[in-house]
């Protein structure tokens, strides 16, 4: 039971890391589009977000590949949620079916 709790906590920690990573990306995009130096915003943001995510993965896993995998799964779930949450209003409605057409 204790082992399962550790994996669940690793999954939640991964989701939190993903929320920080993708929330930081969204925040950076909002600031960079009106900035005089958008490249600097994106570069600094990438370095900080990546460092936080990698440090979080290292801290959460503590050398256990199962915790690392659970953390990564939580991170990917946060990415899916962020992609759906930040979708443009025109894309939120019904999508046209993909396929051959004129």
N, C-alpha and C positions, 0 to 999 in steps of 0.2 A: 504494500500500500504506500509506503514511504517513497518507493521508487517512482510510482505513478504520480505522486504529488510533485516530485521534482521535475518530471517531464511536463506536467501541466503548467507549472510555474515557468519553465523554460519557454513553453509555447506563448504564454502571456507576456513574458519579457521580450520575446521576439516581435510580438505584435506592437508592444510599446516602442521598441527600437524602430520598427517600420513606420509607426506613426510619427516619430521624431524625424526620421529620414525623409519621408515623403511630405510631411508637413513643412519641413525646412525647405524642400524643393519648391513647394507651392509658394511659400513666403518669399523665397528668392526670386521667383519669376515675377511676382507682384512688384517687388522693389526694382528689379533690374530693367524692366521695360521702360521705366521713366528715369533711369539713371544716365549720367554722362559716361559711365564706365561699366557697361553691362558685363563685359568679359571678366572684369575683376570680381564682380558680384558672383558670377557663376563659378569661377575658379576657387575663390575662397570658400564658398558654400560647399562645393564638392569636396574639398579637402576636409573641412570640419565635419560634414555629415558622414563621410566615409570613415574618418577617424573615430567618431562616436560609435558608429555601427560596428566596426571591427573590434573596438575595445569592449563593447557590450557583448558581442559574440564570445570573445575570449573569456570575459568574466563569468558569463552565464554557463558556458560549457564546462569549465574547469577540467578539461581534458577528457570529458566523456562524449563520445561521438553521438550518442543518442540524444543528449541534451542539446548538442550543437544542431542536430537535425531538427529537433522540435523547435528550437529557436529560429532556425531558418524557415520552417513552415509558418510560424507565426509572422515572420517578416514578410513572406510572400502573401499571406492572407491580408496583411495590412496594405500591401501594394494593390491587391485586387479591390479592396474597399476604397482606397484612395482614387483609383482609376474610375470607379463608378461614382464616387462622391463628387469628383471634380469634372465630370463630363459636361460639355457645353450644353446649354438648354435645347438646342436644335437636335442634338444627338440623343436626348433622353426619351424621346418619343419612339414610335415604332420605326424600326430600321427597314429599309428597302431590302428585299431578298437579294442575296448575291447570286449571280449567275449570269449567263449570257442574255443579253438584251440589247435593243437598239440604242 
